[in-house]
Amino acid sequence: MSQSTTEIRIVPLVPSQDVLTDLLRDGARRLLAQAVEAEVAAWIDDHSHLMDADGRREVVRNGHLPERAIQTGIGAVEVQQPRVRDRRPANEREAFTSAILPPNLRKTRSLEGLLPWLHLKGVSTGDFSEALQAILGPDAPGLSATTITRLKAAWEDEFAAWNKRSLAGKRYVYVRADGVHFDIRLEGGRQCIPVLMGATAEGKKELIAIADGYRESEQSWKELLLDVKARGLEIEPGLAIGDGALGFWKAMRQVWDTTKEQRCWVHKMANVLDKLPEGTQPKAKAALHEIYGAETKAGAEKAFDLFVKTYRAKYSKATECLEKGKGVLLAFYDFPAEHWVHIRTTNPIESVFPTVRLRHDKTKGSGTRAACLTMVYKLMESASKGWRSLNGSPLLAEVVKGVVFIDGIREKPAA
């Protein structure tokens, strides 16, 4: 018996399809609104454990921001983002920033960031024109396969030059390290790319290095660190932030022996919660928030001990996971409180790859490792244009001078 199939194709819009365009624009507006509402709700839920003296939530909804128009391939789509209010003291507040609607977003993904993203998603060179028309509309630039090939070659040359640039005179007060995995079929097997980001003494975030690697190994990280040192990065960072599973830490001790360590709380929380039953996780998550959200190191240690006592009997693997590296989980208390939001996690690296990191489809054919490295570089370069300076940037100079901070506050000189 024969089986019938239905082929679904994306048909580019034409100017005469005004009614259809309006329907698509309205649908896009509603879907975008739902996505942002869910994002805000999740943020508020993550902070639901924060209460004032009267038992009221301190992080709440507070109306909407002014409406703005986002330019897309089907015309302008008006959106209005919910406003979040944090009623805690100014020095404790966290600003909500939408990953879906960044503050400066006025148009959909630019070609600069879109082309590398499409490449990493497995779109072949010959299919770029069709893909761009489907995403950006029929008036999208007609980029031929030859143009794309030349553009990719130019990017590879650009990445090669960037990867050899001098780092003489550079100083990074904080560095973040993470290994970005891509489940794509490459010559030589699956690729893990070590990525190093830094914060300068002026508070500017910069991409320092991207390297080839097969796994998050000590050797891969050692090669990266020795390379940046050979290119002139002689001054050791004050603090390094990374996941506890990285080979980075063993490598770092061989190259930077004075840099302090801070484990990423996002990774640690995920690892701990993964060892707990699903029904227990919301309460446990709130308890973990109480640890790194404490105003003082003593308060964090008290909340830490309470978590261990609460869950050790039934869920020893979860508490053992948390206890592993307790000191380096709380290292941020020795740095300015204004910087805590920046140095407790490696999220700025991971957020660059929200659609490809750890959920990548295999490409139709074998990709080259050089091309993958280049596309990662271009994605991060595009994202870096939206990176903002660290909160409390002037305090970085004091960190550089070795000023002592206790519970985020500079130590008062002896009378």
N, C-alpha and C positions, 0 to 999 in steps of 0.2 A: 504493500500500500504506500503510495507516495505521501510525502509530508510537505505541506505548504509552509512557506516562511514569509515573513514580512520584513522588508528592509526599511530601516528608519534613517533618513538622511537629514543633515542640517542644511536648510536652504537659505542662502543669503537673502537679506531683505532688499527690496527695490523701492524706489521712491513712491510708487503708486500704492504700496501696501500701508496706507496711513492707519487704517483701523487695526490691522494686525500689529503694527508698531506700537500703537497706544496700548493694546492688550499686553504685549510683551513688557512694555515699560511699567505698566501697572503691576504686573506679576513680579517684575524685578524689585519694584519698590516694596511690595508686601513681603517678599522673601528676605530682602535685606533688613527690613524692620524686625522680622521675626528672629533673624540671626543675631542682631545686635541686642534685642531684648533678652535673648537667652544668654548672651555673653555677660550682660550686666547682672542678670539674675544669679549667674554662677559666681560672679565676683562678690556680690553681696552675701550669698550663701557661704562662701569661703570665710567671710568675716563675721558670720552670725554669732560667733562666740564672744565678740567684743561688746560688753555692756557697760553702761554708766552706773552711777551709784543708785539710781532709781530703777535699774533693771531694764532700761530701754536700749535698743540697739544703737550703736554709735556710727555704723556705716549703713546708710539708708538711701532709697531713691529720693530724688528731689526735682521732680518735673523733667523737662527736656531742654536740651541745648537748642539754639536757633537753627532753623531749617537751612540746609545747604544743598546745592545741586552737584551731583557727581556726573562728569561727562563719560558716556559709554558709547559703544558702537551702535546703540539704538537711540541715541540722543541723551538729553539730560534726565537724570533720575533724582528726584528730590528725596532727601532722607533727613530724619530728625533723630538724634541720639539721646537716649535717656541720660539725665544728669545724676551723678552719684555724689552724695554728701558725706564727708567724714567729719564727725563732730568731736573727735579727739583733739587734744592740744596740738598746736601747729607743728611742733617738733616730732610728733608721733604719727602724723597723717600720711596716708599713702594715696597717691594720685592714681585714679583709674584711667588707663589709656586703652582704647579699643584697638585690638589687633585687626579687626575687620574694617573699621573706619578711623585710621590714624588722623590726628588733628589737621595735618596739612594736605590730606588727600583731596584732590579736586578732579581727578580723572582716574579711569581704570588703569590697571597695570601698564606701564610704559613698555615700548618695544625693548628698551634697554634691559629691563628685568624679565620681560616676557619670553624673549628668544632663548636665553639660557634655560629658563624653566621648562619651555616646550621641549628643548633638547634632552633635558634630564628625564622628562616624562616619556621619552621614547619616540617622539615625532621625528620621522626621517627628514632629511634635507629637502627632498622633493615635495614633501607635503606641507611645508611651512606656509606657502601662500594661501592654500585652502584653509589651514588652521587659523591663520590670522584673520581671514575674511569672516570665518564663523564666529570668532571671538570679538573682533573689533568692528565688524560690519563691512558692507560691500565697498566702502570707500577707503579701506585699509590699504597702505602702500603695497604695491605688487612686488614682493621680493622674490626674485627667481632663485632656483637652486644654485646657480652660479654665484649670485650675489651672497647667498647665505654661506656657501663654502668659503668664499673670500673673507667674509666677515669673521667666520670662526677661525680661520687661519691668522687673521690680524689679532684676534683676541688671544690666541695661543702665544703669539710673539709678545703681546702686551703683558701677559701673565709671566712669561719667562723673564722679561726685563724687571718686572716688579719683584719677582722672587729672588733677584740678585742685587736689589738696590742696597745702598749703604745704610746702616742703622747707627753710624757713628754719631755720638752726641745725644742719642735718644735716651729718655728715661721714662720708665713706666712704673708708677707707684703700685698699681694693681694689675694683675694679669688673670685672664680666664682661659682655661684649657678644656677642650672637649673633643671627643672623637665622633665624627659624623659618619654614619653608616649609610651605604647605598646598596640596596638589593638589586643591583643591575648586573647583567652578564658582561664581564670585562675580560680581556685577555689576562690570564694569571689568576682569575678568581675574584671573589667578592672584595670590595674595597672599603677600607675605613680611612677617613681623611682626618688627621690631627689638625686642629684649628686653634690658633693662639690669638687672643684679643688682649688689648691693654688700655689702661687709662693713664694719660700723661699727667705731669705735675700741674698742668693748667686745667685738668678735668675733661679733656677731650678723649673720646673713645676712638681707638684705632685698631684696624686689623693688622696684626704683626706678621703672621706667617701661616701658610697652608702647605702641608706636605703630603707626599704619597705614603701609603701604608696599607698593610694587609689586615692589621688588627690593632687594637689599642695596646700595643706592646711597649715595653720599656725601650727596646731598641729604636722603634719608630720615633718616640718622643726624644730620645737622646740625640738622634741625628738632627731633629728639628732644632733643639736647644743649642747644640754645638754650632749649627749653621748660623743662627741669628747672632750668636756670640762672635763667630768668625767675621761676620759682616759689621761688627762694631758695637753691638749691644753689650757693653761691659758692665754697666751698673745694674746690680741685681734688684728685682722688684721687691717691694715691702711685703706684699701678700699675694699668694696664688690661690685661685678658686677653681675647684674641679670636682669631678665625681670620684668617689672612693674606689671605684673599680679600675681606674686608669693606671696604666703603666707609667703615667706621667710622673707620679710622686717619686718612684725609685730613680727615674732618670733625672728629675730635678735636683735631688740631693747630690748627684754627681757633678752638676753644672752650677747650680745656685745653692750654696750651702747655708746662706743666711736668710733666705726668703721664708716667711711664715706660711702656714697652711690653713686653708678654710675649705671644709667639705661643703658641697652644694646641698642645700636643704631640700630642694625640689626632688633631686635624685634620692636622697636619704628617705624622705617621706614616702615616695613611691615604693621603695624597696621594703620598708617596714610594713606599710599597708598591704602589700602583696602577700605578706605572711599571716594576715589576719582574715577571719571570715568576713564575707561581704556585709553582713548585718552589723558587725562590730566596727567597721571602718569609719563611718561618720563621726562617732564619738571619739574614736582614737585619733582621727584627723584633727579634731578640735583640741585634743590634749597635746598633740604635737605642735599646733599653733601656739599654745600657751608657753611652750619651751622657748622657741626662737622669737616669740613676740614679747617676752618679758622685758621689763625696763632695765633690769640689772642682771649681771651674771649669776649672782646669788639666787635671784628669783628664777632664772632659767634652770639652774642646777636643782632647785627644789621641785620645779615642775617635771624635770627629767627623772628625778628619783621617784616621784609619784607615778609617772607613767610605767616605770619598770616594776614597781610594787603592784600596780593594778593588773598588769598583763603577764607578768612572768610565769605564774603558776600554770596557766592554760596555754599561753602562746610564747614559749621560751625562745623560739626562733626569731620572733619579731623583736623581743627585748634585746636579744643578743646582737641583732643587726643594728639596733639603735645604739647600744653601748659601745660598739666597735668604733673607736675614734671619737669618743665623747669630747675630748679636749679640742680637737680640730673642728668640731661642729660649732663650738662656742668662741672661736678665735676672734670673731668680728666684734666682740665686746671691747677689745683693746684698740679699736679704731673709732673715729668720729661717728656719732649716732646718725649724722646726716648721710653717711655713706653706707649704712647698714643695708638699705634696700638694694644697693648695687652689688654688695660683696657677699651676700648670702647664697647666691645662685649663679649658675652659668646660663641662665635662660636667654640672655641676649644672643648667644651663639645659636641655640636651638631654634629660636623664634624666626631666624632667617629662612629655615627650611620647613615651614609648617605643613606643606603639602607633599614633601618628598622624603623627609627624614623617617627612616624605619618603615615606610609604607610604599615603597617604590615598586612599580610593575617592571618586569624584565623588558628590556628593549628587544626589538624584533631581531636584531643581529648583535654580534659582539661589538661593544664600544671600546674605545681606547682609553687607557688610564689618563693620558695627557688631556684628552678632551673633557673627561669628567672633572679633573682638577681645574681646568680652565673655566668650566661652567660654574663650578662652586665659587671660584674667585669672582666671576662676573656678578653672580647673585649677591654675594656679600658686599661687593663694591657698590652695587645699586642700593642695597639696604642701608649701607653706612651713611648715605646722604641724609637719612632721617634720624640718625642717632643724635641724641641730645647730650649736653654736658652733664657731668655728675652733679648731684645736689651738693651744696656746701663745697664747691670747688676751691675756694680760698684756703680751706683747711688742709688741702693736700700738701701745701708748702710746710705746714707744721708736722705732718706725717714724715715728710722727707727729712726735716731737721731732727727727727727722733723725739718729738714731744710725746710725753706719756699720756695716754687716754685711759681712763678707768670708767667702765660702763658707758662708753661713748662720750664722756665729758673730759676735757683736758685737766690734768692733775694740777691742783693749786700748789704754787711754790711754798716751801716751808717758811713759816713766819720767822 
